Amino acid sequence: MTKRLSASGARIRGDDYQHLFAWLQVIRAIQVGSGITEIGIEDPEAGNADDVTVYTEDQEHEYYQVKSSVDARETIGLEWLMKPSRSGGPSVVQGFHRLWADGPKQCKPKLFLVTNRLVTDGDPILKMRDGRDGTVVRSLKRARPTSNAGIARKTLAEHLQVCEKEVLFFLENLCFKLGKTHNDWIEMAIPYMFAAGLRHDEDAVSQGIGIVRGWVTEGVRKLTTAELRQAVEPLNRPSDLPAASLLVQAIDRDPMPEAATIALDWASLFPGREPRERRLPTDRAMWNDRFRPELQQAVKDLRALGHNNVLVRGYMRLPTWFATGVELGKTADFQVASFQGQAPWSSEGALSAIAIERIDKDLGSGDDLAIGIALAFDLSTDVLAYLHEQQINVGEYVCLRPAGGANNQAIRNDAEARQWAYEVRDLIRRLVQEYRPSRIHLFLAGPRGAILLLGHLWDRMPTTQLYEDLGPTKGYSPSYLIPN
């Protein structure tokens, strides 16, 4: 059976994509301290980028043009950007430029093109998109006039009827959020709905899209933050307080960092073609000279804003999840949560019994204690080989693993994760009393949510050295040092 979406079906799917993205901006707006005053939906005051508009206290307003393609073969490139509208009107890039040119000189608008389309292979402009902010200007301004990018820059200037220098000024304010599907934005919406104190399942997301669709149908084009909070009240979780969101971008970047209360960005400091290859920073001193101080400052900033309930998100490896939990410690009166799949694992809530076993191995007369946290898999062989090769001053190695053995399903839910974190913390405290180590060397293998909770409970411990796993058979490298 051949299926082909009708014109009306394509329009409905495109509207759903736009309304979902608008719902994400609504969630941003209702967070405490968001700095957002109003949200516009197809707001006529927004000119040619009117799909979603974010109005802010600092007047750095954001204008989003949201485009959905039903055919995965349709891509985006310079030719698409310069193509006139179906009615013969201005092209996408002309519409953005007019909005930018008409804006105040002191505070130019922030412009965004959001689409599920991928970049056309070899496109001379969009292949230069910077992973940090989605703009192309950094690389484009360095392009030689005779290069493909230099020729494209000139073509774009002629299309906009301006000089190339103005094109570069304009492109500093135009961000491309490309290749994000409907499901990608749902996955983004769910944790932020949790942080906003809303129900956070897919049905709640659908209701959110319906709320936005209702505004469009009724002709409501702009709503204040107070009106937005009132509109989402049916989705509130009355018993739960809203949370701040801390985003840590270590080995990859988030598609919408502006939604976080505080966002840290270290991604350019981890070399590698893709996230799975990014394990060590360019300078290993950064673990303690830059990353940990920035985590500490982020925690101070959250406290200054009045937050002690924090949702942790981001693309990072286990030592950073652990170190983040340490800085957001229970003894400092913080509550933490993270998402494991589509479920929040929070530091507050019921407990569920989980049995843990310890396996000790005598390594000689060293003063230190090495501990392997073996949840996802038993890392003992690799850890013992590393300790031997590096001749680390360890007298005892202890592996802590579930009684049923290490596996990806060893912890099934947040109640078990909380119980596991408490039991492991208490067991390690007993090991410290037993062995009296000068230092703990901690190796981690487990779900990030459980590791965050363990870090959150890490107090009354000796100085702790964390280690980054370099991959199968490649050993480890010291990362964060958590002082006593």
C-alpha positions in Angstrom: 0.0 0.0 0.0 1.4 3.4 -1.0 1.0 6.2 1.4 1.5 9.9 0.5 0.6 12.7 2.8 -2.0 15.1 1.3 -1.4 18.8 1.2 -3.8 19.3 4.1 -2.1 16.5 6.0 1.3 18.0 5.4 0.0 21.3 6.6 -1.3 19.8 9.8 1.9 18.0 10.5 3.8 21.2 9.9 1.5 23.1 12.3 2.1 20.4 14.9 5.8 20.8 14.6 5.5 24.6 14.9 3.1 24.4 17.8 5.4 21.9 19.6 8.3 24.2 19.3 6.1 27.1 20.5 5.1 24.9 23.5 8.8 24.6 24.4 9.1 28.4 24.5 6.1 28.5 26.8 7.8 26.2 29.2 10.9 28.4 29.0 8.8 31.5 29.8 7.1 30.1 32.9 10.3 29.1 34.7 11.2 31.4 37.6 13.7 34.1 36.5 13.4 33.3 32.8 13.6 37.0 31.9 10.8 36.4 29.3 7.9 38.8 29.4 5.7 37.6 26.5 5.4 34.9 23.9 4.1 35.6 20.4 2.5 32.9 18.2 2.2 34.0 14.5 2.4 37.6 15.9 1.9 40.2 13.1 4.3 42.5 15.0 7.1 40.0 14.3 7.3 40.6 10.6 8.6 37.8 8.4 9.7 35.6 11.3 6.4 35.4 13.1 6.0 31.7 13.8 7.2 32.1 17.4 8.5 35.2 19.1 10.1 35.4 22.5 10.0 38.9 24.1 12.5 39.5 26.9 13.1 42.0 29.7 16.5 43.0 28.2 14.9 43.7 24.8 17.0 41.1 23.1 13.9 39.5 21.5 14.1 36.2 19.7 12.3 35.5 16.4 11.8 32.0 15.2 10.8 30.8 11.7 9.8 27.1 12.1 9.7 24.9 9.0 8.8 21.2 8.9 9.3 18.9 5.9 7.4 15.7 5.5 9.9 14.2 3.1 13.3 13.2 4.6 14.9 13.8 1.2 14.2 17.5 1.3 17.3 19.3 2.6 18.3 22.9 3.3 21.0 25.0 1.7 21.8 28.3 0.2 19.4 27.7 -2.8 16.5 26.9 -0.4 17.3 30.0 1.7 17.1 32.3 -1.3 14.0 30.7 -2.9 11.0 33.1 -3.1 7.9 32.1 -1.1 5.1 30.2 -2.9 3.2 33.5 -3.4 6.3 35.1 -4.9 7.2 37.0 -1.7 10.5 37.4 -0.1 12.8 34.4 0.5 13.4 33.1 4.0 16.8 34.9 4.2 15.3 38.1 2.9 12.6 38.0 5.5 15.1 37.5 8.3 17.3 40.3 6.9 14.4 42.8 6.7 13.5 42.1 10.3 17.2 42.5 11.3 17.7 45.7 9.3 14.6 47.3 10.8 15.6 46.5 14.4 17.2 49.0 16.7 21.0 49.5 16.1 21.8 49.1 19.8 20.0 45.8 20.3 19.6 43.7 17.2 17.0 40.9 17.3 18.1 37.2 17.6 17.0 35.2 14.6 16.4 31.5 14.4 15.6 29.1 11.6 14.2 25.9 13.1 13.6 22.9 10.9 13.7 19.1 10.7 15.5 19.3 7.4 19.2 18.3 7.2 21.9 20.3 5.4 22.3 19.8 1.7 25.6 17.9 1.0 28.4 20.2 0.3 26.4 23.4 0.9 29.0 26.2 1.0 27.2 28.2 3.7 25.5 25.8 6.1 28.4 23.4 6.2 30.1 26.1 8.2 27.5 26.1 11.0 29.2 26.4 14.4 28.2 23.8 17.0 28.4 26.4 19.7 25.6 28.7 18.6 24.4 27.5 15.2 25.7 30.5 13.3 27.9 30.4 10.2 29.7 33.7 10.5 32.9 32.7 12.2 34.1 30.5 9.3 32.4 32.5 6.6 34.2 35.7 7.4 37.5 33.8 6.9 36.6 32.4 3.5 38.7 33.5 0.6 36.8 35.4 -2.2 37.6 32.7 -4.7 36.5 29.8 -2.5 33.1 28.2 -2.8 32.2 29.8 0.5 33.5 33.2 -0.6 31.5 33.0 -3.8 28.4 32.0 -1.8 28.9 35.0 0.5 29.0 37.3 -2.5 25.9 35.6 -4.0 24.0 36.1 -0.7 25.0 39.8 -0.6 23.7 40.2 -4.1 20.4 38.5 -3.2 20.0 40.8 -0.2 21.2 43.8 -2.2 23.8 44.7 0.4 27.6 44.6 0.8 29.4 41.5 2.0 30.3 43.3 5.3 26.7 43.8 6.1 25.9 40.1 5.3 28.5 39.1 7.9 27.0 41.5 10.5 23.5 40.1 9.8 24.6 36.5 10.0 26.1 37.1 13.5 22.4 37.2 14.6 21.0 34.3 12.6 21.1 30.8 14.2 20.3 27.6 12.4 18.7 24.8 14.4 18.6 22.0 11.9 17.7 18.4 11.7 15.6 18.2 14.8 12.6 16.0 14.4 9.2 16.2 16.1 10.4 13.4 18.5 13.6 15.3 19.3 11.6 18.3 20.5 9.3 16.0 22.6 12.4 14.5 24.3 13.5 18.1 25.0 10.1 19.2 26.3 9.6 16.4 28.8 12.4 17.2 31.3 11.7 20.9 31.1 8.0 20.3 31.8 9.2 18.4 34.9 11.4 21.3 35.9 8.5 23.7 35.4 6.3 21.7 37.8 4.1 20.3 35.1 3.0 16.8 34.2 5.7 15.4 31.9 4.5 12.4 29.9 3.8 12.4 26.2 0.1 12.9 26.8 0.9 16.1 28.6 3.0 17.2 25.7 0.1 16.6 23.4 -2.1 18.7 25.7 0.5 21.5 25.5 0.5 21.4 21.7 -3.3 21.6 22.0 -3.1 24.7 24.2 -1.0 26.4 21.6 -3.2 25.3 18.7 -6.2 26.7 20.6 -4.5 30.1 20.8 -3.9 30.1 17.1 -7.5 29.0 16.3 -8.9 31.7 18.6 -6.7 34.4 17.2 -4.6 34.9 20.4 -1.3 36.1 19.1 0.6 37.3 22.2 0.5 36.2 25.9 2.2 37.6 28.9 4.1 35.3 31.3 1.3 35.6 33.8 -1.2 34.5 31.2 1.0 31.6 30.2 1.2 30.4 33.8 -2.6 30.5 34.0 -3.0 28.7 30.8 -0.8 25.7 31.9 -2.5 25.3 35.3 -4.4 22.2 34.2 -1.0 20.4 33.7 0.4 21.5 37.1 1.7 18.8 39.6 0.3 20.4 42.8 2.6 18.5 45.2 5.9 19.2 43.4 7.9 22.4 43.5 9.4 23.7 40.2 13.1 23.1 39.7 15.9 25.1 38.2 17.8 23.4 35.4 21.6 23.1 35.2 22.8 22.1 31.7 26.4 20.8 31.4 27.6 20.5 27.8 30.8 18.5 28.0 31.0 16.1 25.1 28.2 17.5 23.0 25.9 20.5 22.9 22.2 20.8 23.6 19.9 22.0 20.8 18.2 24.6 23.2 20.7 25.7 25.9 18.7 28.9 26.3 16.0 26.9 28.1 18.3 26.1 31.0 18.5 28.3 34.1 22.3 28.0 33.9 24.2 26.4 31.0 27.9 25.4 30.9 29.6 24.8 27.6 32.9 22.9 27.4 32.2 20.9 24.2 34.9 22.7 22.2 37.5 21.6 24.8 36.9 17.9 24.1 38.5 16.8 20.8 36.9 14.2 18.7 34.7 13.8 15.6 31.7 12.6 17.6 30.6 12.5 21.3 31.6 8.8 21.8 35.2 9.7 21.0 35.3 12.7 23.3 36.8 11.5 26.6 39.6 13.9 27.6 39.9 17.7 27.4 42.7 19.3 25.5 44.4 20.0 28.8 43.9 17.5 31.6 44.4 20.2 34.2 41.0 21.6 33.1 39.2 19.0 35.2 40.1 20.8 38.4 41.4 24.2 37.2 38.3 25.1 35.1 35.5 22.5 35.1 35.1 22.0 38.8 35.3 25.8 39.6 32.7 26.5 36.9 30.4 23.9 38.5 31.0 25.5 41.9 30.1 28.9 40.5 27.0 27.6 38.8 25.9 26.2 42.2 26.5 29.6 43.8 24.5 31.3 41.1 21.6 28.9 41.6 21.6 29.5 45.3 21.7 33.3 44.7 18.6 32.9 42.5 16.9 31.1 45.4 17.0 27.6 43.9 17.7 24.4 45.9 15.8 22.0 43.7 17.8 21.4 40.5 17.3 19.3 37.4 20.6 18.3 35.9 20.8 17.8 32.2 23.5 17.5 29.6 25.9 15.5 27.6 28.7 14.4 29.9 30.5 11.3 31.1 30.1 9.7 34.5 32.8 11.6 36.5 31.1 14.9 35.6 27.7 13.6 36.7 29.3 12.5 40.0 31.1 15.8 40.4 27.9 17.8 39.7 26.1 15.7 42.4 28.9 16.5 44.8 28.6 20.3 44.3 24.8 20.0 44.6 25.2 18.0 47.8 22.4 16.9 50.2 24.3 18.4 53.1 24.2 21.8 51.3 20.4 21.4 51.3 20.0 20.7 47.6 17.6 18.3 45.9 18.7 16.9 42.5 17.0 15.1 39.7 18.0 13.8 36.2 16.2 12.0 33.5 16.9 8.3 32.8 15.0 7.9 29.5 11.7 9.6 30.0 11.6 9.1 33.8 13.0 11.5 36.4 15.3 10.0 39.0 15.1 12.4 42.0 16.9 12.5 45.3 13.5 12.8 47.1 11.0 10.0 47.3 10.4 6.4 48.4 13.1 3.8 48.6 13.1 0.2 47.3 15.4 -2.5 48.5 18.3 -3.5 46.4 21.0 -6.0 47.5 24.7 -5.1 47.0 27.8 -7.3 47.4 31.4 -6.4 47.8 34.4 -8.2 46.4 37.7 -7.4 48.0 41.2 -7.9 46.5 44.4 -7.3 48.5 46.9 -5.3 46.4 49.8 -5.0 48.9 50.9 -2.3 51.4 49.6 0.9 49.7 47.9 3.6 51.7 45.0 4.2 49.3 41.7 2.4 48.6 40.4 1.8 45.1 36.6 1.3 44.6 34.9 0.0 41.5 31.2 0.9 41.1 30.0 -1.9 38.9 26.4 -1.3 38.0 26.3 -1.5 34.2 29.2 -4.0 34.0 32.0 -5.3 36.1 35.0 -3.1 35.4 37.4 -4.9 37.8 39.7 -6.4 35.2 40.3 -3.1 33.5 40.7 -1.2 36.8 43.1 -3.8 38.3 45.2 -3.7 35.1 45.4 0.1 35.3 46.3 0.2 38.9 49.1 -2.3 38.3 50.4 -0.5 35.2 50.4 2.9 36.8 51.8 1.6 40.2 49.2 3.6 42.1 49.6 3.5 45.9 46.6 1.3 46.5 46.5 -1.4 49.1 43.0 -2.7 48.6 40.6 -2.8 45.7 36.8 -3.3 46.4 34.2 -3.9 43.7 30.7 -3.0 44.7 28.0 -4.6 42.5 24.4 -5.7 42.7 24.0 -9.1 44.3 22.5 -10.4 41.0 25.5 -9.2 39.0 26.3 -6.1 37.1 24.0 -5.4 34.1 22.1 -2.5 32.4 18.9 -3.4 34.2 20.4 -3.7 37.7 18.5 -0.6 38.8 15.0 -0.4 37.4 13.6 2.8 38.7 14.3 5.9 40.8 13.3 4.3 44.1 15.9 1.6 43.6 18.4 4.2 42.5 17.9 6.2 45.7 18.2 3.1 47.9 21.3 2.0 46.0 23.0 5.4 46.5 22.4 5.4 50.2 23.6 1.8 50.7 26.7 2.3 48.6 27.5 5.6 50.4 27.1 3.8 53.8 29.1 0.8 52.7 32.0 3.0 51.5 31.9 4.8 54.8 32.4 1.4 56.5 35.2 0.6 54.2 36.9 3.9 55.1 36.6 2.9 58.8 38.0 -0.5 58.0 41.0 0.4 55.8 41.7 4.0 56.9 42.9 5.1 53.4 44.6 8.4 52.7 42.7 8.6 49.4 39.9 6.9 47.6 40.3 6.1 43.9 36.8 5.9 42.4 36.0 4.1 39.1 32.4 4.3 37.8 30.2 2.2 35.5 26.4 2.7 35.8 23.4 4.8 34.9 24.1 8.5 35.0 21.0 9.1 37.3 22.4 6.7 39.9 25.9 8.2 39.7 24.5 11.8 40.2 22.6 10.6 43.3 25.8 8.9 44.7 27.7 12.2 44.2 24.9 14.1 45.9 25.3 11.9 49.0 29.2 12.0 49.0 30.2 13.6 52.3 32.4 12.5 55.2 34.8 10.8 52.8 38.6 11.0 52.3 39.9 12.9 49.3 38.5 11.2 46.3 40.2 10.9 42.9 37.8 10.2 40.0 38.8 8.5 36.7 37.7 8.9 33.1 37.2 5.6 31.3 39.2 5.8 28.0 37.4 2.9 26.4 37.7 -0.9 26.3 41.3 -2.0 27.0 42.5 1.6 26.9 42.7 2.2 30.6 41.8 5.3 32.6 42.9 8.8 33.2 42.5 10.9 36.4 39.8 13.5 36.2 38.2 15.4 39.2 39.9 15.4 42.6 37.3 15.9 45.3 39.0 17.2 48.4 38.1 16.0 51.9 
